[in-house]
Amino acid sequence: MAVQGSSDVLVDELYETTYRLRQFVEARLREMGASVARLRALRMLARARQPLRMRELSEMAGIAARTATSIVDSLERDGLVERIPHPQDRRALLVRLTEEGLRCHREAEEIDRLALAEATAGLDEDDRAHLRALLACVRAHTHD
């Protein structure tokens, strides 16, 4: 059972489940020298299919600009991304995946997929559909 951190035990259990899922995946990714944060950045760059400004990457990944810079610095040191000049704005740099970054992204996505499949193996198709419907209901009541 989740530690009571809010006024609703259901919300606490949602947070605890999300936290545990992240830690579960994080442990699997760590074995290859990756992390959930690095995977998210690689994922956003791969999905964009074109180089991104740092601001765009931070917005897409839902992280602070400073955090994005830190992650990109780390990915660049490891040869997974590179910064290139913006073709129209001499002051701006874009970030893109290298070939090694594409390879690492594919490998990390597979590790993520396998870890999440293992974590949710106790749910059959009906369970999954029901849980998704319940979560959609919560999201529908929390929009701005």
Stockholm file with secondary structure:
# STOCKHOLM 1.0

chainA/1-144         MAVQGSSDVLVDELYETTYRLRQFVEARLREMGASVARLRALRMLARARQPLRMRELSEMAGIAARTATSIVDSLERDGLVERIPHPQDRRALLVRLTEEGLRCHREAEEIDRLALAEATAGLDEDDRAHLRALLACVRAHTHD
#=GR chainA/1-144 SS CCCCCSSCHHHHHHHHHHHHHHHHHHHHHHTTTCCHHHHHHHHHHHHHCSCEEHHHHHHHHTCCHHHHHHHHHHHHHTTSEEEEECSSCTTCEEEEECHHHHHHHHHHHHHHHHHHHHHTTTCCHHHHHHHHHHHHHHHHTSCC
#=GC SS_cons         CCCCCSSCHHHHHHHHHHHHHHHHHHHHHHTTTCCHHHHHHHHHHHHHCSCEEHHHHHHHHTCCHHHHHHHHHHHHHTTSEEEEECSSCTTCEEEEECHHHHHHHHHHHHHHHHHHHHHTTTCCHHHHHHHHHHHHHHHHTSCC
//
